[in-house]
Structures are given as structure tokens and as C-alpha cells.
Amino acid sequence: MEKFELDKTVIQILSMPNVNHFTATEIRTAYIAIKQDSELNPTVSRRFVYEELLKLTRRGWLIRSTTKKKGLTRYTKSDLFDHAILKEMEAPMPYEEIDAASPVNYSQMLIQRLNKYNSALLEGLGAVKEYVALKDIYPDKHDDLKGRYMAVQENNHILKGKISVLNELIKSTKEN
């Protein structure tokens, strides 16, 4: 499945096997408790957590259900929920992709990351084209394909932002 970004604290909470059938407010409470930041605004935190849950809902990892009586929205982990990918996302991003014995300077690291993100973006663009082609062939699968298409598009936008930053930093490094 395609890569996407998720907050490390939210990953930590959702990776717990006993966390299932929860509300955004419950996850927000856990988020605030783990962060232990007195400056965190509960309302802003709830919105942030909701956005993170929405990412997982769009990918089909979470199933959102709302009760008819009270209108309470709860989330349940689906069969697509992948603990392995979450654990991989929780690990810090390695900056040393070249042999650890060779010193990597700042410019080399920027170029290396730029190449990695450019490759990932090309892969994402290929996935977008494939989802569009599959939608035309299987119109009955439109809803499933649309969710996956949107997830890839979101990831592509994130990659474009990273590429833009790296290009800017590389340019400024060359000027100095």
C-alpha cells in the first residue's frame, strides 16, 4: 500500500492492540496525556486527531460509524489496518542512507533525499494513472478506487512540498 504521513503519537496510540472501537475525543485525551504539553489546546488537538483518523478512514484502515440515537461517532480498525506499516512509520527516518563509514555532508544528504522523493513521486503518479484506468474499466469499484486515489494524491502533494523545500535548500547551499 502507498506511503502516507501520520503523527508519531497517534501511531503510538493506534498501534496498541487494545485500542479499538474509539472516539476521536478518546484518542485526543490519550494524545494530550502522552504529549504532556500544558500548552496543547484540547479543541485544536481534537481537530488534529480527527484529521489523522480521517487519513486512515480514507484508506479503509478505520471504519467510521455514527449512532442514530446520540449521533456519537466511533472508529473501528478494519481488516486492512496494518500494524506493520504503522510501526515502520513510527521509526525515525534514517538520514544516513549511504554507507555509515563514509561521511555524508549536508549537500549530499539533501540531494540523496531529493532523489528518493522524486522516485516516490513518480511511483505515486503511476499509481494515480492506474487508479483512473481501473475506474474506467470497473465503474462498480468507483468508491473503493476513489478512496485509494485520494490517498495517493494526498501523498503526492506531501512529496511535492518536500521536493520544493529540498530544491530551495540545495539552491541556497550552492549560492553560499
Number of C-alpha atoms within 10 A of each C-alpha: 9 13 13 17 13 17 12 15 16 20 18 15 16 19 19 10 9 8 13 15 14 15 17 21 18 13 20 22 15 15 21 18 11 13 11 10 10 8 7 12 10 14 11 11 18 19 14 16 23 17 14 17 22 18 20 20 19 18 23 18 19 22 19 19 14 11 9 8 6 7 9 10 15 18 19 17 20 15 10 12 19 13 14 10 15 18 13 11 18 18 9 8 9 6 11 14 11 12 8 8 7 8 10 16 8 12 15 13 17 20 15 18 18 20 14 13 20 17 13 17 21 12 14 23 15 12 17 20 12 14 21 15 11 14 18 12 11 11 10 10 12 17 11 14 20 16 17 20 23 16 20 25 17 16 19 23 13 16 21 15 13 16 20 13 14 21 15 11 16 18 12 10 12 8 7 5
